[in-house]
Amino acid sequence: MTAGEVRLPRIPWTRVAPEPLAARFVERPNRFTAVVEMADGVPARAHLPNPGRLTGTLEPGCEVLLDGPYPPPRSLPYTVVAAREGRTLVCTVTTYANRLFPALRRLGMFPELPAGDLAAEVVHGPSRFDFRAGGVLVEVKSVTLRGSGGWGLFPDAVTARGARHVRELAELARRGRPAAIVFMAQRGDVRRIAPAKEIDPAFAAALAEAARAGVALLGCAVRMRRRGAVSARRVPVDLDYE
């Protein structure tokens, strides 16, 4: 472990299989379905719990890790929980970041957030936010895209919903309600995080507006191994990707 890195308790990313199953990615016929080749060469279909493009990560022939098989009546017997990009294992489950956040907060990864109760799926006006930490509303963003120089970029596809949430947090901050956005790189090879302006300029503009309004922008990178996350470290969030 490197300086500033904290060890995580075991938080499995599988729900059915005691150990993830190795397979090879073949193709993605739609956003939430992947065709894979199992270890015995038999093709199978798996749920892909990530609406992003997974650019550079989910490439034909790459190794993927699966949870399953799930019993009927589920139509897709497996779930893709991770993909190997080069030597780096990348979590492909966006909601896994939300499962990690409470443990990271308990371990002191985000000292900017106050102590106090943690509530999930917090309804505020017409929107639902991921957490309320003490009195701070928190949105958690799962980062999978890696640019040159070790930059983690978000998003990897246009997210109108994400931009709307960021604008709402900015408005709340202007009214005196503390808010934060946690960018969690679900891969250990990221050194800093920035908005992907070329992919989604509207989100980048909303994030800059939120920063000016006082929304805290917090980042961390999580190292993944076969069974899930093993450690994490803080990384800076910049508004400009260079």
Buried (B, 14 or more C-beta within 10 A) or exposed (E): EEEEBBEBEEBBBBEBBEEBBBBBBBEBEEEBBBBBBBEEEEEBBBBBBBBBBBBBBBEEEBBBBBBBBBEEEEEBBBBBBBBBBEEBBBBBBBBBBBBBBBBBBEEEBBEEBEEEEBBEEBEBEEBEBBBBBBEBBBBBBBBBBBBEEEBBBBBBBBBEEBBBBBBBBBBBBBEEBBBBBBBBBBBBBBBBBBBBBEBBEBBBBBBBBBBEBBBBBBBBBBBBEEBBBBBBBBBEBBEEBE
